[in-house]
Amino acid sequence: MLFKIAAHRGRKSPSRIRRKNEQLILSAAEEEFARHGYKGASMNSIAVRAGLPKANIHYYFNSKLELYAAVLSRIIELWDGTLNKLKADDDPAVALPEYIAAKMRFSREQPLASRIFAIEILNGAPNLVGYFDEEYRRWFRSRTEVFRAWAQQGRIAPIDPAHLIFLLWSATQHYADFACQIRASIGKEELTDDDYDSATRTLTQVVLRGCGVLESEKRFSTGCTGTTGGG
C-alpha cells in the first residue's frame, strides 16, 4: 500500500479538468468506502455516485486498490501535515489549541475521511502495513520530541508525549467516528457551530490544564497570546 500511495503522489501536476474529475471521483469513493468499507465498495458503485462512466474511473485509477490508496493518502497527508506544524520553539499555549481546533474542524468538515481510516484500523490496517514502517516510527518519534522539548523548557508538565498524542487523536476524531452517538446523547439531529465550539473549548481547557499550561492558558483565553517563540 505504501508503494501505491507513493506512486499516486508522484504524478505530474494535473490539469484543471483532471483535477476536477479526480476530486469528484475521490469524493464519491470516500462516500462508498465510509459506508461499505474497502471490500464492500465497488468501482461501479463509485462511478454511479460520481455520475461518471465506469471507464472514466479506470482512466484515472487503474484499480479499486489504487483508488483506495489515493483516498487514504489524502487522509494521512491532511492529518500528518497538521501535526507536523508543531515545533519545539512554539508556545504550547498557542500551538496546542490551534492543533485541537484544526483537528476538530477536520472532524466536522471531513468526517468520512476519519471514518474510513477508523474502519481500516479496526480491520487490522491490512492496506497500511507498508505505511506503518520504521520511517513512520521515526516520524512519530520526531513529533513526541516536540512535547519533550516543551517539558524540558518547563512549558508543560513532564508527561508521556506518545499517549498525549493518542489522546488528542482519539478525542478530536471521536466527533467524526461516533457522531451518531453524540447526537443521540444530547438529543440533536445535527451538531451546530456552538456544539463544536463548546467541544473545542472544553477539550482545549482539559488538555492545557492536564499539561500544566495554566498561566499561558489564561493568556490564550483572553486573546493575549503574544508570540509563538521562546519566553
Protein Blocks (a to p, Z undefined) as FASTA:
>chain_A
ZZmmmmmmmpccddfklmmmmmmmmmmmmmmmmmnojmlpcfklmmmmnopafklmmmmp
mbfklmmmmmmmmmmmmmmmmmmmpcfkbcfklmmmmmmmmmmmmmmmmmmlmmmmmmmm
mnopmmlmmmmpmklmmmmmmmmmmmmmmmmnopaccddfklmmmmmmmmmmmmmmmmmm
mmmmnopabdcfklmmmmmmmmmmmmmmmnopaklmmmmmnopnbpabeZZ
